[in-house]
Amino acid sequence: MKKVIIASLAAMFVLTGCNTFKGLGQDVSHAGEKVTDSAQKVENKI
């Protein structure tokens, strides 16, 4: 388990320098917005 955590942290530090995390963050943000919109539509129908 420690090896996985260490590898994940190492990958995070390597990728921090590029826009990969920024793009990933934007993708997650857009997905969250879609989920929120869907939940609001269902709530309005009820």
N, C-alpha and C positions, 0 to 999 in steps of 0.2 A: 504494500500500500504506500509506503514511504517513497518507493521508486516512482510510482505514478504521480504523486504529488510533486516530487522534485522535477520530473520531466515536464509536468504541466507548468510549473513556475518558470522553468527554463524557456519553454516555448513562448510563454507570455512575454518574458523580457526580450526575446528575440523579435517577436512580432510587434512589440510596442512601437518600435521605430518606424514601422510602415503604416499604411492606412488600413491594414486588414482589420484591426480592432475597431476603427472608426466605422468602416463599412458594416461590420458585424453588428455594432451597436445600432446603426441606423436600420438594419434589417429587423432586428429584434424590436426596435421601437415601432416600426411600421406594422409588424405582426401584432404587437400589443394594441395598437390603435384599431386594427381590424377586429380583434376580439372584443374590445370595448364597444365598438360600433354595433357588432352583432348582438351583444348582450343588451344594449340599449334598445335595439329594434324589437327584441323578444319581450323586453320589459314593457315597451309601449303597447304591444299587442295584448298584453295581459290586462 
